[in-house]
Amino acid sequence: MKKNIFITGGGGFLGKHLILRLKNHGHIVDFPNSKEVDLFTPNSLAKIKKKYDEIYHLAAWTQAGDFCLKNQASQWIKNELINSSIIRWWVEKQKKAKLIFIGTSCCYNERSSFLEENYLIEKPHPSLATYAMTKKNLLQAAIACQSQYKMKWLCFVPSTLYGINYIGNNKQNHFIFDLINKILRGKFLNKKVTLWGDGNQKREIIHVNDFIENMFLINSISENNLYNIGSGNSYSIKYFSKIICMIVNYDFKKINFDKKKYVGAKFKELSIRKVLKINKNYKKNLTNLYNGLKEVVDWHVEKKIYLK
């Protein structure tokens, strides 16, 4: 069935992939940019009179690396403005729409089992706490709207997304793209490759297409719930680096690890127990790690992203 769909954050990495997939499914998709709709301005969405079946809320004011640590007050103010704008518009003008929004693994305690039922109650890593709390507030707002107005929502918590067509635009890249760019600069520009931390911190990634595919599946059968969508496996930064070095034929031993640099949480791996109950073939159908990384590395080489 063709749907009218509204998206915030359509210019971002996930947004671009999501818009393409939704259009390919025959849906009508509106995704105004920040000049057309300024979510920092209260009631900025009031001028939009069209009724939507679904609202995908992807917009957030954040970056990777130590950005959250350095911009805690600004993150609180700006993300609360963004989220409040969406919630107010949803309640006042779009009550029949299903709100689908993105959470963050930052909400979990790094020493926990990353289970969905603990999303609201666990204490995040101190350097990520402010951003995490804005995401917890967003979920609580959706729950409140469900309780008072019987509105429908879904929240998806991804591990780090990767895939082609990621361009940082002078922002701090997510770790996997940062690794790729640094190693490619070492390979082709003879630049010194320095990675943050000792390389033993563990991270989890999932291909953006896998994330979207499972988001669609869950959306078709569920509502008013939160789901982690990750690969179910985490690996050290050293491990990811070795794979990338293997792909580009770069000597891993040339990499320098700066133990004085910020690394954030030392471990992240989402529980996928809940999504496995819905899709028993979930892990089997995920993109192979080596093949997925090779696709991204090849795209970076072709587009010379490491020069930007």
C-alpha positions in Angstrom: 0.0 0.0 0.0 1.3 3.4 -1.0 2.0 5.7 2.0 2.6 9.4 2.5 5.8 9.6 4.5 7.6 12.5 6.2 11.3 12.4 7.1 13.4 14.7 9.2 17.2 14.4 8.7 16.8 13.3 5.1 20.1 14.8 4.1 22.1 12.5 6.4 23.6 9.2 5.7 20.7 7.0 6.9 18.2 9.5 5.5 19.5 9.3 1.9 19.5 5.5 2.0 16.0 5.4 3.6 14.5 7.8 1.1 15.8 5.8 -1.9 14.4 2.6 -0.4 11.0 4.1 0.4 10.7 5.6 -3.1 11.6 2.2 -4.6 8.8 0.7 -2.6 6.4 3.2 -4.3 5.8 5.5 -1.3 5.4 9.3 -1.5 8.2 10.8 0.5 8.6 14.4 1.7 12.0 15.4 3.3 12.4 19.2 3.7 15.9 20.5 4.4 16.8 22.7 7.3 16.2 25.9 5.3 12.6 24.8 4.5 11.8 23.6 8.0 14.0 24.8 10.9 13.4 22.3 13.7 15.2 24.6 16.1 12.3 27.0 15.8 9.2 26.1 17.9 6.2 25.3 15.8 8.2 25.4 12.6 6.2 22.5 11.2 2.8 24.1 11.7 2.8 25.4 8.1 2.8 21.8 6.8 -0.9 20.8 6.4 -0.5 17.5 4.5 -1.4 14.4 6.5 1.1 11.6 6.7 0.8 7.9 7.4 4.3 7.7 8.8 6.9 10.1 10.2 10.5 9.0 10.3 12.4 11.2 12.8 16.1 10.9 12.0 17.3 14.5 12.7 19.7 15.0 15.6 22.4 17.5 16.5 25.5 15.4 17.1 28.7 14.1 15.7 31.1 11.2 16.5 34.4 11.3 18.4 34.6 13.7 21.4 31.9 16.0 20.1 29.4 14.9 22.7 31.9 15.6 25.5 32.8 19.1 24.2 29.2 20.2 23.4 27.1 19.0 26.3 25.0 22.1 26.9 24.5 22.8 23.2 23.5 19.2 22.6 20.9 19.4 25.3 19.4 22.6 24.1 19.4 21.9 20.3 18.2 18.3 20.5 15.5 19.1 22.9 14.3 21.8 20.5 14.4 19.4 17.6 12.5 16.6 19.4 10.0 19.0 21.0 9.2 20.4 17.5 8.4 16.9 16.2 6.4 15.7 19.2 4.3 18.9 19.2 3.5 18.7 15.5 2.8 15.0 15.8 0.3 15.5 18.6 -1.3 18.7 17.3 -1.4 17.9 13.5 -0.5 14.3 12.8 -2.2 12.1 15.5 -3.0 9.3 13.0 0.6 9.1 11.8 3.0 6.4 13.2 6.2 8.0 14.5 9.3 6.0 13.8 12.4 7.4 15.4 16.1 6.5 16.0 17.5 5.9 19.4 21.1 5.5 20.4 23.3 2.8 22.0 24.7 5.6 24.1 21.7 5.2 26.4 23.0 1.8 27.7 25.7 1.3 30.3 28.8 0.0 28.7 29.1 -2.7 31.4 25.5 -4.0 30.8 24.0 -6.5 28.4 22.5 -3.8 26.2 18.9 -5.1 26.6 16.0 -3.0 25.3 14.1 -3.1 28.6 17.0 -1.2 30.3 17.1 1.6 27.7 15.4 4.1 29.9 16.8 3.1 33.3 20.6 2.6 32.7 23.2 5.2 33.4 25.1 6.1 30.2 28.9 6.7 29.8 29.6 10.2 31.3 30.9 11.6 28.1 27.7 10.6 26.2 25.2 11.2 28.9 23.7 14.5 27.7 23.0 13.2 24.2 21.7 9.9 25.6 19.3 11.7 27.9 17.7 13.6 25.0 17.1 10.3 23.3 15.6 8.8 26.5 13.4 11.9 26.7 12.2 11.3 23.1 11.2 7.8 23.9 9.4 8.9 27.0 7.5 11.5 25.0 6.4 8.9 22.6 5.2 6.6 25.4 3.3 9.6 26.9 1.6 10.3 23.6 0.6 6.6 23.3 -0.8 6.7 26.9 -2.8 9.8 26.5 -3.8 9.9 22.9 -3.4 6.2 21.8 -0.8 7.2 19.2 1.5 4.7 17.5 5.3 4.7 17.5 8.4 2.6 17.0 12.0 3.3 18.2 15.0 1.6 16.6 18.5 1.6 18.2 21.2 0.9 15.6 24.8 -0.1 16.1 27.1 2.1 14.0 25.8 2.2 10.5 28.1 1.8 7.5 27.8 1.6 3.7 28.5 3.6 0.6 27.6 7.3 0.1 28.9 8.5 3.5 30.5 11.9 3.3 31.4 13.6 6.6 31.0 17.2 5.3 33.8 18.4 7.7 32.2 16.6 10.6 33.9 14.1 12.9 33.3 10.8 11.2 31.9 7.7 12.8 34.8 5.4 13.8 34.6 3.0 10.8 34.7 5.8 8.2 37.5 7.5 10.2 39.5 4.2 10.1 39.0 3.8 6.3 40.0 7.4 5.5 43.1 7.4 7.7 44.3 4.1 6.3 43.6 5.2 2.8 45.6 8.5 3.4 48.4 6.3 4.7 48.3 4.2 1.6 47.9 6.8 -1.1 49.3 10.0 0.5 52.0 8.5 2.7 50.4 10.1 5.7 51.1 8.9 9.2 48.2 6.8 10.5 47.3 7.5 14.1 44.3 6.0 15.7 42.7 7.0 19.1 43.2 4.7 22.1 45.1 1.4 22.3 42.9 -0.2 19.7 41.3 -2.7 22.1 38.1 -0.8 22.5 35.3 -2.8 20.9 32.6 -1.6 18.5 29.8 -3.1 16.5 28.7 -2.1 13.0 25.7 -3.0 10.7 25.3 -2.3 7.1 22.8 0.5 6.5 20.8 -1.7 4.0 20.5 -4.4 6.6 19.3 -1.9 9.2 16.6 -0.5 6.9 15.4 -3.9 5.7 14.9 -5.1 9.3 13.3 -1.7 10.3 10.8 -2.2 7.5 10.0 -5.8 8.5 9.5 -4.9 12.2 7.4 -1.8 11.2 5.0 -4.0 9.3 4.2 -6.1 12.3 4.8 -4.1 15.4 4.0 -0.8 17.2 4.7 1.0 20.5 8.0 -0.8 21.1 11.8 -0.4 21.0 14.2 -2.7 19.1 17.9 -2.9 18.9 19.2 -3.6 15.4 22.9 -4.6 15.4 25.1 -7.4 14.0 25.3 -9.2 17.3 29.1 -9.2 17.2 31.6 -6.6 18.3 35.3 -6.4 17.3 38.2 -4.4 18.4 39.4 -1.3 16.6 42.6 -3.3 15.8 40.5 -6.0 14.2 38.6 -3.6 12.0 41.9 -1.9 11.1 43.5 -5.2 10.1 40.6 -6.0 7.7 40.8 -2.5 6.1 44.6 -2.9 5.8 44.2 -6.3 4.1 41.7 -4.8 1.6 43.9 -1.9 0.6 47.3 -3.8 1.0 48.6 -1.5 3.7 51.0 -2.6 6.4 49.1 -2.7 9.7 52.4 -2.4 11.6 52.7 1.2 10.4 49.6 2.3 12.4 50.3 4.3 15.6 47.8 4.0 18.5 47.7 7.1 20.7 46.6 5.9 24.1 46.2 9.5 25.4 43.3 10.2 23.0 39.6 10.1 23.9 37.9 6.7 23.2 34.5 7.0 25.0 32.9 3.7 26.0 35.3 0.8 25.8 32.6 -1.7 24.7 29.4 -1.6 22.6 27.4 -4.6 21.5 23.7 -4.5 21.3 21.6 -7.4 22.4 19.6 -8.7 19.3 17.6 -11.3 21.3 14.4 -9.3 20.6 14.8 -9.0 16.8 15.7 -12.7 16.6 12.3 -13.6 17.9 10.8 -11.8 14.9 13.3 -12.9 12.2 15.0 -16.2 12.9 17.2 -15.8 9.9 18.3 -12.3 11.0 22.0 -13.0 11.5 22.3 -15.3 8.5 21.0 -12.6 6.1 23.3 -9.8 7.3 26.0 -8.5 5.0 29.3 -10.3 5.4 31.7 -8.1 7.3 34.6 -8.4 4.9 32.4 -8.0 1.8 30.6 -5.0 3.3 33.8 -3.2 4.3 35.4 -3.9 0.9 32.4 -2.3 -0.8 32.8 0.8 1.3 36.6 0.9 0.9 36.3 0.5 -2.9 33.7 3.3 -3.0 36.0 5.6 -0.9 38.9 4.9 -3.3 36.7 5.4 -6.4 35.3 8.7 -5.1 38.7 9.7 -3.5 36.8 10.6 -0.3 40.1 10.4 1.6 41.2 13.6 -0.2 38.3 15.6 1.2 
